[in-house]
Amino acid sequence: MKRTITIAVLFFSFVSFAQIKVLETVPVEKLGKVNNNYIQKIGDEYTVYYTSIQNDDEDASSLRKFTFKNVDNDYVNLYNIIVNGFTATPLYDIKLELPNNYIWLHYTGNVVPDKATVQFMVSSKDKDAATNNVSEPLIKEQINKLFQR
């Protein structure tokens, strides 16, 4: 009996002090993709990855991101804000506030009808690590593909 209790105590102490733990994983979904730009979903958090053509860093053309949670259907709201900006007359910039960033949606018109473009102009809220990045221009069809519409 003593031997059984000793083995049980040793077994429980081994299990309770193990270094390796199994954690629950959340599936990563890669949504729409346009060139190197894409949207990734992890749980209720969306991350928009975009190619920066202008930034404060020395690396001129690189992949940058901004992230937000899908609170109150924010993913669909962001899509609607971007798409509605294409039809605004005159085209104007829209400023959005995210938890860690400010996003300006910079629209430019074109001589060819329905070929207006939008660029993400992303600025960090962090005063110590303030960075500014500008995405490549995207047309409405590319935004639809990016958001899977």
C-alpha positions as a Markdown table, in Angstrom:
| # | Residue | x | y | z |
|---|---|---|---|---|
| 1 | Met | 0.0 | 0.0 | 0.0 |
| 2 | Lys | 2.8 | 2.4 | 0.8 |
| 3 | Arg | 4.4 | 1.7 | -2.5 |
| 4 | Thr | 1.1 | 2.5 | -4.4 |
| 5 | Ile | 0.8 | 5.8 | -2.5 |
| 6 | Thr | 4.4 | 6.7 | -3.2 |
| 7 | Ile | 4.0 | 6.0 | -6.9 |
| 8 | Ala | 0.8 | 8.0 | -7.0 |
| 9 | Val | 2.5 | 11.0 | -5.2 |
| 10 | Leu | 5.5 | 10.8 | -7.6 |
| 11 | Phe | 3.2 | 10.6 | -10.6 |
| 12 | Phe | 1.0 | 13.6 | -9.5 |
| 13 | Ser | 4.1 | 15.7 | -8.7 |
| 14 | Phe | 5.6 | 14.9 | -12.2 |
| 15 | Val | 2.3 | 15.9 | -13.9 |
| 16 | Ser | 1.9 | 19.1 | -12.0 |
| 17 | Phe | 5.4 | 20.4 | -12.6 |
| 18 | Ala | 5.7 | 19.5 | -16.3 |
| 19 | Gln | 7.3 | 22.2 | -18.5 |
| 20 | Ile | 5.2 | 21.3 | -21.6 |
| 21 | Lys | 1.6 | 22.4 | -21.7 |
| 22 | Val | -0.9 | 21.9 | -24.4 |
| 23 | Leu | -2.6 | 25.2 | -25.3 |
| 24 | Glu | -5.8 | 25.7 | -27.3 |
| 25 | Thr | -5.0 | 27.0 | -30.8 |
| 26 | Val | -7.2 | 29.3 | -32.8 |
| 27 | Pro | -7.3 | 28.7 | -36.5 |
| 28 | Val | -5.8 | 31.3 | -38.8 |
| 29 | Glu | -7.9 | 32.2 | -41.8 |
| 30 | Lys | -6.3 | 34.0 | -44.7 |
| 31 | Leu | -9.1 | 36.0 | -46.4 |
| 32 | Gly | -8.8 | 37.9 | -49.6 |
| 33 | Lys | -5.4 | 38.7 | -51.3 |
| 34 | Val | -4.4 | 41.3 | -53.8 |
| 35 | Asn | -0.7 | 41.3 | -54.9 |
| 36 | Asn | 1.1 | 41.2 | -51.6 |
| 37 | Asn | -1.8 | 42.7 | -49.6 |
| 38 | Tyr | -4.0 | 40.4 | -47.7 |
| 39 | Ile | -6.3 | 40.1 | -44.6 |
| 40 | Gln | -5.8 | 37.5 | -42.0 |
| 41 | Lys | -8.4 | 36.5 | -39.3 |
| 42 | Ile | -7.5 | 34.9 | -36.0 |
| 43 | Gly | -10.5 | 34.4 | -33.8 |
| 44 | Asp | -12.3 | 37.8 | -33.7 |
| 45 | Glu | -9.2 | 39.7 | -34.6 |
| 46 | Tyr | -8.5 | 40.9 | -38.2 |
| 47 | Thr | -5.1 | 42.0 | -39.4 |
| 48 | Val | -4.7 | 43.9 | -42.7 |
| 49 | Tyr | -1.3 | 43.4 | -44.3 |
| 50 | Tyr | -0.3 | 45.9 | -46.9 |
| 51 | Thr | 2.7 | 46.8 | -49.0 |
| 52 | Ser | 4.1 | 50.1 | -47.8 |
| 53 | Ile | 5.5 | 52.2 | -50.6 |
| 54 | Gln | 6.5 | 55.1 | -48.4 |
| 55 | Asn | 7.4 | 54.9 | -44.7 |
| 56 | Asp | 9.7 | 56.4 | -42.1 |
| 57 | Asp | 12.0 | 53.4 | -41.9 |
| 58 | Glu | 15.0 | 52.9 | -44.2 |
| 59 | Asp | 13.4 | 49.7 | -45.7 |
| 60 | Ala | 11.4 | 51.5 | -48.5 |
| 61 | Ser | 9.0 | 48.8 | -49.8 |
| 62 | Ser | 7.9 | 46.3 | -47.1 |
| 63 | Leu | 4.9 | 44.6 | -45.7 |
| 64 | Arg | 3.2 | 46.4 | -42.8 |
| 65 | Lys | 0.0 | 45.7 | -40.9 |
| 66 | Phe | -2.7 | 47.1 | -38.7 |
| 67 | Thr | -5.0 | 45.1 | -36.5 |
| 68 | Phe | -8.5 | 45.4 | -35.0 |
| 69 | Lys | -11.1 | 43.3 | -33.3 |
| 70 | Asn | -14.4 | 42.6 | -34.9 |
| 71 | Val | -16.5 | 44.5 | -32.2 |
| 72 | Asp | -19.9 | 45.5 | -33.5 |
| 73 | Asn | -19.2 | 44.1 | -36.9 |
| 74 | Asp | -16.2 | 46.4 | -37.5 |
| 75 | Tyr | -14.9 | 44.2 | -40.4 |
| 76 | Val | -18.0 | 44.8 | -42.5 |
| 77 | Asn | -18.1 | 48.5 | -41.4 |
| 78 | Leu | -14.5 | 49.1 | -42.5 |
| 79 | Tyr | -15.3 | 47.6 | -45.9 |
| 80 | Asn | -18.4 | 49.8 | -46.2 |
| 81 | Ile | -16.5 | 52.9 | -45.2 |
| 82 | Ile | -13.8 | 52.2 | -47.8 |
| 83 | Val | -16.3 | 51.4 | -50.7 |
| 84 | Asn | -18.6 | 54.3 | -49.9 |
| 85 | Gly | -15.5 | 56.6 | -50.1 |
| 86 | Phe | -15.2 | 55.7 | -53.8 |
| 87 | Thr | -18.6 | 57.2 | -54.6 |
| 88 | Ala | -18.2 | 60.4 | -52.6 |
| 89 | Thr | -18.3 | 63.6 | -54.5 |
| 90 | Pro | -15.7 | 65.1 | -54.2 |
| 91 | Leu | -13.3 | 62.4 | -53.1 |
| 92 | Tyr | -12.0 | 63.2 | -49.6 |
| 93 | Asp | -9.8 | 61.6 | -47.1 |
| 94 | Ile | -11.4 | 59.7 | -44.2 |
| 95 | Lys | -9.7 | 59.4 | -40.8 |
| 96 | Leu | -10.3 | 56.3 | -38.7 |
| 97 | Glu | -9.1 | 55.5 | -35.2 |
| 98 | Leu | -8.0 | 52.0 | -34.3 |
| 99 | Pro | -6.8 | 50.8 | -30.9 |
| 100 | Asn | -3.1 | 51.2 | -31.9 |
| 101 | Asn | -3.2 | 53.3 | -35.1 |
| 102 | Tyr | -4.8 | 56.1 | -37.0 |
| 103 | Ile | -5.7 | 55.2 | -40.5 |
| 104 | Trp | -6.4 | 57.8 | -43.3 |
| 105 | Leu | -8.1 | 56.5 | -46.3 |
| 106 | His | -6.6 | 58.7 | -49.0 |
| 107 | Tyr | -8.7 | 58.7 | -52.2 |
| 108 | Thr | -7.5 | 60.0 | -55.6 |
| 109 | Gly | -9.7 | 60.4 | -58.7 |
| 110 | Asn | -8.7 | 59.4 | -62.2 |
| 111 | Val | -9.7 | 60.6 | -65.6 |
| 112 | Val | -11.0 | 57.2 | -66.4 |
| 113 | Pro | -14.5 | 56.7 | -64.8 |
| 114 | Asp | -14.7 | 54.2 | -61.9 |
| 115 | Lys | -10.9 | 54.1 | -61.5 |
| 116 | Ala | -10.5 | 56.1 | -58.3 |
| 117 | Thr | -7.9 | 54.6 | -55.9 |
| 118 | Val | -7.6 | 54.5 | -52.2 |
| 119 | Gln | -4.4 | 54.3 | -50.1 |
| 120 | Phe | -4.0 | 53.4 | -46.5 |
| 121 | Met | -2.0 | 56.0 | -44.7 |
| 122 | Val | -1.2 | 54.4 | -41.3 |
| 123 | Ser | 0.2 | 56.3 | -38.3 |
| 124 | Ser | 1.1 | 54.7 | -35.0 |
| 125 | Lys | -0.5 | 56.1 | -31.8 |
| 126 | Asp | 2.7 | 55.3 | -29.8 |
| 127 | Lys | 4.6 | 58.5 | -29.4 |
| 128 | Asp | 7.9 | 56.7 | -28.7 |
| 129 | Ala | 7.7 | 54.5 | -31.8 |
| 130 | Ala | 5.7 | 56.8 | -34.1 |
| 131 | Thr | 5.8 | 55.5 | -37.7 |
| 132 | Asn | 4.0 | 56.6 | -40.8 |
| 133 | Asn | 3.3 | 54.2 | -43.7 |
| 134 | Val | 1.5 | 54.6 | -47.0 |
| 135 | Ser | 0.1 | 51.6 | -48.9 |
| 136 | Glu | 0.1 | 51.1 | -52.7 |
| 137 | Pro | -3.1 | 52.5 | -54.4 |
| 138 | Leu | -6.0 | 50.1 | -54.7 |
| 139 | Ile | -9.0 | 50.3 | -57.0 |
| 140 | Lys | -12.5 | 49.3 | -55.9 |
| 141 | Glu | -12.3 | 45.9 | -57.5 |
| 142 | Gln | -9.1 | 45.2 | -55.6 |
| 143 | Ile | -10.8 | 46.2 | -52.3 |
| 144 | Asn | -13.7 | 43.9 | -53.1 |
| 145 | Lys | -11.2 | 41.0 | -53.7 |
| 146 | Leu | -9.3 | 41.9 | -50.5 |
| 147 | Phe | -12.4 | 41.8 | -48.4 |
| 148 | Gln | -13.9 | 38.8 | -50.3 |
| 149 | Arg | -16.9 | 40.6 | -51.7 |
